[in-house]
Amino acid sequence: MPEPVAANAPARSPEGHAGVGTGSTGTRILGGLVLVGLVVVFVLAFFVTEPDLVQKDIVRMLYVHVPIAVVTLYLSVAVMAVASLMVLWKRSMWWDTTAAAAAELGALFCGLMLVTGMIWGRPTWNTWWEWGDVRLMTSLVLFLMLIGYLAYRRMLVDPMARARRSAVLALVSSLNLILVNRSVEWWKNRTLHQESSLIEGKLEDLTLFTLFLAILVFVGLFAWLMIHRFRVGWLEYQSETAGLDIALAERRAQASVDVDEAVQHPKVEPGKQT
């Protein structure tokens, strides 16, 4: 990733960006490891591990839903919050790009969390969705907040104003993650969601190993996606600010030409000719 750059730092020209990819040797290696890890987790989760005595084979959603919910969603929102704090402190567009990339991935994985939860919940709870469930509703609110954050960024043109205002909105949105995390413990009578089997120590042996491996692989997937999305966002910022600089330079050049012409060929008002 590029080094952090202040908001008022001059942007590089977008010339030469055409055809430039966001990949590197490190990201290709990381991507390959993630791909292999996903294959291994898939085989272990759906063919090797034993089904649950109560939930049967549907419990295999554990290896998809939990890594998304516990790691990727929480990690992306945490990165967004920290980056937003740095935006307000350092006035850095590097951190703003980081916050935006994390929020976009957060919205993606929050949506996946809701979908995989519904798939798991239908045979377990005999319903796709329960509007009175606190865990489900707080998760939905977080998803809508992330979507709103991304939409709000599109409404602002000035990069610095967008960075500051979006940072405040991101920090407010990230507070809802506390409600999502603690909802089962705080409102036990208002949720169908069970408490964490991982925290309660109900998982062991190959099931526990597969879950931890899945969490590790999803962390790697988040890192891979985050790097690429950041690089795309940084190129967009450079193109945006460089385009503005070019327009301003052209306008100043035109203004200078107008002044030179006025000096060389002054206008003479009628009746004042010598």
ABEGO torsion letter per residue (X at the ends): XBBBBBAABBBBBABGABGBBABBAAAAAAAAAAAAAAAAAAAAAAAABBBBAAAEAAAAAAAAAAAAAAAAAAAAAAAAAAAAAAAAAAGBAAAAAAAAAAAAAAAAAAAAAAAAAAAAAAAAAGBABBAABAAAAAAAAAAAAAAAAAAAAAABABAAAAAAAAAAAAAAAAAAAAAAAAAAAABAAABABBBBAAAAGABBEAAAAAAAAAAAAAAAAAAAAAAAAAAAAAAAAAAAAAAAAAAAAAAAAAAAAAAAAAAABBBBBBGABX
